[in-house]
Amino acid sequence: MHSDPSRDAWAIRFAQFVQRFGTVKISIIFVILTLVATLGGSYAIRVSMNSDIELDDFVSAFLLTLLSAPWVLYFFSELVRHLENSRANLKEVVSQLERLREEDVFLNRELQTNIRQLNHEIEQRRQAQEERETVFKELEKEIKHKTEQEIEARRLSTLLRSIIDASPDLIYYRNEEGRFAGCNRVAEQMTGKTQEELLGLTPHDVYEEDLARQVVESDHEVLESNASITEELWLRFADGKHRYFEMRKVPFFDKEGHRLGLLAFGRDMTERKQAESAAAKASKDKTRFIATISHELRTPLNGIVGLSRMLRDTDLSQEQFNWVSTIYASAITLGNIFNDIIDLDKLDRDKVELSPKTISIKDFTEELSSIIRLLAADKSLDFISKINEPLPALVEADGTRLRQILWNILYNAVKFTQKGTVSLNVSASKPVEGVSEVTFVMKDTGVGIPEEEIDKIFAMYYQVDHPDHQTATGTGIGLAICKQMVALMNGSIDVTSTVGKGTTFTVRLPLPLSQQPMQVQELKVSDLSILLVEDIELNVMVAKALLEKMGQKVDVAMTGQEAIDKARTEHYDLVLLDIQLPDMSGFDVAAILHEEDLCAGTPIVALTANVIKKREEYLQNGMDDVIAKPIKKSRVIEVFNDLFCEPLREPVEKQTLQQDNTQKALSSMLDLELLHMLIDTIGVDMVRESVKVFHEKMPEYMEILQLSLSADEKDEVCSEAHKIKGAAGSVGLARVQRIANQIQQGDHPAWWQNVHDWVEELHMAVDHDTQALNDWLKSQVIDD
């Protein structure tokens, strides 16, 4: 333990003082001070004791001090020396202890640091051990999870393979080199190879060359564009069956985005393809049906319209006139409904075409208004027709289509109006660059159309479902036809309506001003000798009465053969020829008349209820013009004036021209040189027998050709066409031979774009030209 610093301080300072001044000096001073103190003490004692101060007392004290002081001084000096030495030693020891203490502190700190480090290392090792244990546990879990995943993956792979194999779709995938890398069971069935056998093969190793080339091209397109594509193609299975597939090809990539190849999915669309073919056939059948029903319906309609029109021109009581007018208006209504049905079929086939002619908007409006006025009168409605001047005098428009548009709207207006007024307002804008916008506004005070229904009324077969509309029904196609017709004329149609108050339709049409005079509506020719070829008594009655009333002379033939016989014995100025006759077609009659030069200088005009065909088709078959049923007086006047009021060529020139045209038409169908050679060589009977065999075999050839075309089998189509070409050439059917030769040229650059049209032409040519050949052969017998 350390001594108290307050007590040690004076001794240490004194020792240091003695050490600094020296022992001798201090000793002398100490002796002097001792002597002074002794002498002073002795004196003080004597005085205090009231004793006499004796010298001896001072001497004895002096001597005693001198004797004792050195020893005391010595002892004191030694004590100081030893004390100083002890102090120095002690200081040294203290210094050493201090150093030792500092070293101990340092070592202690170092030891504590080492201990902390050791503890830290121990903690780290403990944590590392815990982490290792955790890692081992996670590794065990991961291994277990991976194992479970592998098991699940194998299970899913098996399941996926089962699903892919169970899929009715064709599935395969190929790598970047275009080699098979996998497929499903349908692909195995199609190729006749297992998946293991397919691995590493290319399409050229599996498919026929044409198909392989097509497949490889589409594969390259997918890989070059990195985009999916869809294609349709016929595939031949290993068992020889053809199936039509819709193939979807897509590129596929790994997780890093590296492309691995392409996947292909094929859906068997054979049934759809067959359904499409059936639909196409049904469409053709529908067209044929409409063409037939066109004739059958228009025949009685022709009689109703014609006779009622002529009755109106006779002396009738007002009541009878009203009845006949109702019959006439009803027949016109029926005709317009039927026109809608015909146009619906044409719109489906994109066959609607406009035939602009010069018309007077004023006359046109008055004519239409007269019919609508009759319909309105039957319902006790007022009909108001207003024409706002100025109007263009003449415009170019398809009057038939325009009449159909306005008729549908006005007829609906009358039909859905129970009381009040129906009106037609016509106006026109000032012409701009030769075109004037003519506006037809049709209003009624009928039941109106709910606002939510207005956007739907132009939809096909749509009818407003509203209690106010239950009193009238319709086909639901009239307004839809109007919408499309207006669009075809580059116009617009708008409608506004308020339920219970009425409806307003506005039709705007840009119509070019006509620079040509309107067709003269007065008949400029009379006293013509006309042969009317018609097999329906009612039609004969109407047409004969109309023509005779127009100042013409009419002779009637009820069959084609009767018409030919009459033409052989008498010359006519005009032949009005029905197309559908009981014994032959009107085209056949025309062909015979031309072949036998029975119509030299005599125009032949077709009478037809078939509005499916175009006018050009009649002209191409030997007709000079065509008049549609029911026969309209205005159309008869137009055709007669065209045929007889224009400058005519010299009869001989026209006859020669007609002969040349007939011979040219026949030469384009038949190889007359070959046929004459065959007749001279083997006789006409053998030629006729060969034609009969050809006629019997052709349905089979054409069926195989059509099936091969539906399957997109170019080689088989070309092969079958080659057979037909050879068969046609052997019997002199030149046009059939030419068309079949086109079909067999499979290397034609536009073969696929044209082959369907060629096959359709072949169908028509086979039927028509075979009949023409038989007729020609009959004429050869007559000549003999």
Secondary structure, 3 states (H helix, E strand, C coil): CCCCHHHHHHHHHHHHHHHHHCHHHHHHHHHHHHHHHHHHHHHHHHHHCCCCCCHHHHHHHHHHHHHHHHHHHHHHHHHHHHHHHHHHHHHHHHHHHHHHHHHHHHHHHHHHHHHHHHHHHHHHHHHHHHHHHHHHHHHHHHHHHHHHHHHHHHHHHHHHHHHHHHCCCEEEEEECCCCEEEECHHHHHHHCCCHHHHCCCCHHHHCCHHHHHHHHHHHHHHHHHCCCEEEEEEEECCCCCEEEEEEEEEEEECCCCCEEEEEEEEEECHHHHHHHHHHHHHHHHHHHHHHHHHHHHHHHHHHHHHHHHHHHCCCCCHHHHHHHHHHHHHHHHHHHHHHHHHHHHHHHCCCCCCCCEEECHHHHHHHHHHHHHHHHHHCCCEEEEEECCCCCCCEEECHHHHHHHHHHHHHHHHHCCCCCEEEEEEEECCCECCEEEEEEEEEECCCCCCHHHHHHCCCCCCCCCCHHHCCCCCCCCHHHHHHHHHHHCCCEEEEEEECCCEEEEEEEEEEEECCCCCCCCCCCCCCCEEEEECCCHHHHHHHHHHHHHCCCEEEEECCHHHHHHHHHHCCCCEEEEECECCCCEHHHHHHHHHHCCCCCCCCEEEEECCCCCCHHHHHHCCCCEEEECCCCHHHHHHHHHHHHCCCCCCHHHHHHHHHHHHHHHHHHHCCHHHHHHHHHHHCHHHHHHHHHHHHHHHHHHHHHHHHHHHCCCHHHHHHHHHHHHHHHHHCCCHHHHHHHHHHHCCCCCCHHHHHHHHHHHHHHHHHHHHHHHHHHHHHHHHHC
